[in-house]
Amino acid sequence: MNHELSLLLASAFSLGFIHTLLGPDHYVPFVVLSKALKWSQRKTLWITFFSGIGHVGSSVLIGIAGVLLGYGVNHLQQVESGRGEVVAWLLMAFGLAYIVFGFLRFFKPRLHTHLPRFIQPKSIRHLHHITDENMDEVQVKAFNITPWILFLIFVFGPCEVLIPLLIYPASQIHITGMFLVAAVFGLSTISTMLIVVYLGYRGSTKLNLGHHEKYFHLIAGFIILFLGVGMKFWGW
């Protein structure tokens, strides 16, 4: 192994760690959603693991395919930048949807008690039909679909440093080096995601919100929305 490739491998490991740690979107959604939906530690880490594979794998495939097809690094960066725009909007949309879910879960069943039925707006009178059983069904659906939404968002999420700083330079050495660099970067990124999510999960289990815990769906939605806004407008 030549000296240049050794440096790239060391850079791949350190950049995987740093870019993950500095990007709260890599781990915060898993922590807040595990708290809101009461996922087990095992389930939370498995969801994080597969989302990490989708996150790194999509950028690796784009980078390697682009290099083999002869695309320049600037073109590949434009592709990754476009994916970054998409994932920011997806996070914002998911955050908003989760805020609505939190509102439905905890506020709608109570709204009808504040006004006599004959003067309630039609939209509020409709809320009488939302029973605890209906809301439990909504909760189950959210529990089942949320991991897939997270996976999809992370598949669209680019690893901005991977192609220009690692895959493209490694491809100038040899093809094997390109795959090695991608593998080390992926291992570092996913391992860091798992470690930080694990620590966040353990910390969240010690967080006792008391009767305020019923509002954590709303809190989770606002946090995810904030992450999307940060990616879109503040370059997170």
C-alpha positions as CSV (number, residue, x, y, z in Angstrom):
1,M,0.0,0.0,0.0
2,N,1.5,3.3,-1.1
3,H,1.9,6.3,1.2
4,E,-0.8,8.4,-0.7
5,L,-3.4,5.7,-0.3
6,S,-2.6,5.3,3.4
7,L,-3.2,9.0,3.9
8,L,-6.5,8.7,2.1
9,L,-7.6,5.8,4.3
10,A,-6.7,7.7,7.4
11,S,-8.6,10.8,6.0
12,A,-11.6,8.6,5.2
13,F,-11.8,7.4,8.8
14,S,-11.4,10.8,10.3
15,L,-13.7,12.5,7.9
16,G,-16.4,9.9,8.4
17,F,-16.2,10.5,12.2
18,I,-16.1,14.3,11.9
19,H,-18.8,14.8,9.3
20,T,-21.1,12.6,11.3
21,L,-20.5,14.2,14.6
22,L,-20.9,17.7,13.2
23,G,-24.1,16.8,11.4
24,P,-26.9,16.5,14.0
25,D,-29.2,15.2,11.3
26,H,-27.2,12.0,11.4
27,Y,-28.4,11.0,14.9
28,V,-30.9,13.4,16.5
29,P,-33.9,12.1,14.5
30,F,-33.3,8.6,15.8
31,V,-33.0,9.7,19.4
32,V,-36.1,11.9,19.5
33,L,-38.2,9.4,17.6
34,S,-37.1,6.5,19.7
35,K,-38.2,8.5,22.7
36,A,-41.5,9.6,21.2
37,L,-42.5,6.2,19.8
38,K,-40.9,4.2,22.7
39,W,-38.6,2.2,20.5
40,S,-36.4,-0.3,22.3
41,Q,-32.7,0.2,22.2
42,R,-32.3,-2.7,19.8
43,K,-34.9,-1.4,17.4
44,T,-33.4,2.1,17.5
45,L,-29.9,0.9,16.7
46,W,-31.1,-1.4,13.9
47,I,-33.0,1.5,12.3
48,T,-29.9,3.7,12.6
49,F,-27.7,1.0,11.1
50,F,-29.8,0.4,8.0
51,S,-30.4,4.2,7.5
52,G,-26.6,4.7,7.8
53,I,-26.1,2.0,5.1
54,G,-28.6,3.8,2.8
55,H,-26.9,7.2,3.5
56,V,-23.4,6.1,2.8
57,G,-24.3,3.5,0.1
58,S,-26.1,6.0,-2.1
59,S,-23.1,8.4,-2.2
60,V,-20.7,5.5,-2.7
61,L,-22.7,4.2,-5.7
62,I,-23.0,7.7,-7.2
63,G,-19.3,8.4,-6.7
64,I,-18.0,5.1,-8.1
65,A,-20.4,5.0,-11.0
66,G,-19.6,8.6,-11.8
67,V,-15.8,7.9,-11.8
68,L,-16.2,4.8,-13.9
69,L,-18.4,6.6,-16.4
70,G,-15.9,9.4,-16.7
71,Y,-17.8,12.2,-15.0
72,G,-15.8,15.0,-13.5
73,V,-15.7,15.8,-9.8
74,N,-17.6,19.1,-10.4
75,H,-20.5,17.3,-12.0
76,L,-20.7,14.8,-9.2
77,Q,-20.7,17.6,-6.6
78,Q,-23.6,19.2,-8.4
79,V,-25.5,15.9,-8.1
80,E,-24.7,15.6,-4.4
81,S,-25.7,19.3,-3.8
82,G,-29.1,18.6,-5.5
83,R,-29.6,15.6,-3.2
84,G,-28.8,17.8,-0.2
85,E,-31.6,20.2,-1.3
86,V,-34.0,17.3,-1.5
87,V,-33.2,15.8,1.9
88,A,-33.5,19.2,3.6
89,W,-37.0,19.6,2.2
90,L,-37.8,16.0,3.1
91,L,-36.8,16.6,6.7
92,M,-38.9,19.7,6.9
93,A,-41.9,18.0,5.4
94,F,-41.4,15.0,7.8
95,G,-41.1,17.4,10.7
96,L,-44.3,19.2,9.8
97,A,-46.2,16.0,9.3
98,Y,-45.0,14.8,12.7
99,I,-46.1,18.0,14.3
100,V,-49.6,17.4,12.8
101,F,-49.5,13.9,14.1
102,G,-48.6,15.1,17.6
103,F,-51.4,17.6,17.5
104,L,-53.9,14.9,16.4
105,R,-52.6,12.5,19.0
106,F,-52.9,14.8,22.0
107,F,-55.1,17.8,21.3
108,K,-58.0,16.8,19.1
109,P,-59.9,14.5,21.5
110,R,-60.1,17.4,23.9
111,L,-61.1,20.3,21.7
112,H,-64.8,19.5,21.6
113,T,-65.1,19.9,25.4
114,H,-64.6,23.7,25.3
115,L,-67.8,24.6,23.3
116,P,-71.4,23.4,23.2
117,R,-71.9,21.1,20.2
118,F,-74.5,23.3,18.5
119,I,-72.1,26.3,18.2
120,Q,-69.0,24.2,17.3
121,P,-67.6,24.6,13.7
122,K,-68.1,21.6,11.5
123,S,-64.4,20.8,11.5
124,I,-64.4,20.6,15.4
125,R,-67.7,18.6,15.6
126,H,-66.0,16.0,13.4
127,L,-63.5,15.5,16.2
128,H,-66.1,13.6,18.2
129,H,-65.5,10.7,15.8
130,I,-61.9,10.4,16.8
131,T,-61.8,7.9,19.6
132,D,-58.9,6.6,21.7
133,E,-59.0,3.4,19.6
134,N,-58.7,5.5,16.4
135,M,-55.8,7.3,17.8
136,D,-54.1,4.1,18.9
137,E,-54.4,2.9,15.3
138,V,-52.8,6.1,14.1
139,Q,-50.0,5.5,16.7
140,V,-49.4,2.0,15.4
141,K,-49.2,3.3,11.8
142,A,-46.7,5.9,12.8
143,F,-44.7,3.3,14.6
144,N,-44.6,1.1,11.5
145,I,-44.0,3.7,8.8
146,T,-41.6,6.0,10.5
147,P,-38.5,3.7,10.1
148,W,-39.1,3.5,6.4
149,I,-39.4,7.3,6.1
150,L,-36.2,7.7,8.0
151,F,-34.4,5.2,5.7
152,L,-35.7,7.0,2.6
153,I,-34.6,10.4,3.9
154,F,-31.1,9.0,4.6
155,V,-30.9,7.4,1.2
156,F,-31.3,10.9,-0.3
157,G,-28.9,12.4,2.1
158,P,-25.5,13.0,0.5
159,C,-22.1,12.5,2.2
160,E,-20.7,15.8,0.9
161,V,-17.0,15.1,1.6
162,L,-16.9,11.5,0.2
163,I,-16.7,12.1,-3.5
164,P,-14.4,15.2,-3.9
165,L,-12.1,14.5,-1.0
166,L,-11.9,10.7,-1.0
167,I,-13.4,8.7,-3.9
168,Y,-12.1,10.9,-6.7
169,P,-8.5,11.2,-5.4
170,A,-8.4,7.4,-4.7
171,S,-9.6,6.7,-8.2
172,Q,-6.4,8.4,-9.5
173,I,-4.4,5.8,-7.7
174,H,-6.2,2.6,-8.5
175,I,-9.8,1.1,-8.5
176,T,-9.1,-1.1,-5.5
177,G,-8.0,1.9,-3.5
178,M,-11.3,3.7,-4.3
179,F,-13.3,0.8,-2.9
180,L,-11.1,0.6,0.2
181,V,-11.5,4.3,0.9
182,A,-15.3,4.1,0.5
183,A,-15.5,1.1,2.8
184,V,-13.4,2.8,5.6
185,F,-15.5,6.0,5.3
186,G,-18.7,4.0,5.5
187,L,-17.5,2.0,8.5
188,S,-16.4,5.2,10.3
189,T,-19.7,7.0,9.5
190,I,-22.0,4.2,10.5
191,S,-20.1,3.4,13.6
192,T,-20.2,7.0,14.8
193,M,-23.9,7.2,14.1
194,L,-24.5,4.0,16.2
195,I,-22.3,5.2,19.1
196,V,-23.9,8.7,19.3
197,V,-27.4,7.3,18.9
198,Y,-26.7,4.8,21.6
199,L,-25.4,7.5,24.0
200,G,-28.4,9.7,23.1
201,Y,-30.8,6.8,23.7
202,R,-29.3,6.0,27.1
203,G,-29.5,9.6,28.0
204,S,-33.1,10.0,26.9
205,T,-34.1,7.0,29.1
206,K,-33.0,9.1,32.1
207,L,-35.0,12.1,31.0
208,N,-38.2,12.1,33.0
209,L,-40.7,14.6,31.5
210,G,-43.5,13.5,33.8
211,H,-46.9,14.4,32.5
212,H,-45.3,16.5,29.7
213,E,-44.1,13.4,28.0
214,K,-47.4,13.2,26.2
215,Y,-46.3,16.2,24.2
216,F,-43.1,14.6,23.0
217,H,-44.5,13.8,19.5
218,L,-44.9,17.6,19.0
219,I,-41.4,18.2,20.4
220,A,-39.9,15.6,18.1
221,G,-41.7,17.1,15.1
222,F,-40.3,20.6,15.9
223,I,-36.8,19.3,16.4
224,I,-36.8,17.4,13.0
225,L,-38.3,20.5,11.3
226,F,-35.5,22.6,12.8
227,L,-32.9,20.2,11.5
228,G,-34.3,20.5,8.0
229,V,-34.3,24.3,8.2
230,G,-30.7,24.2,9.4
231,M,-29.7,22.0,6.4
232,K,-31.5,24.2,4.0
233,F,-30.6,27.7,5.2
234,W,-27.6,27.3,7.5
235,G,-25.6,24.7,5.7
236,W,-25.6,22.0,8.4
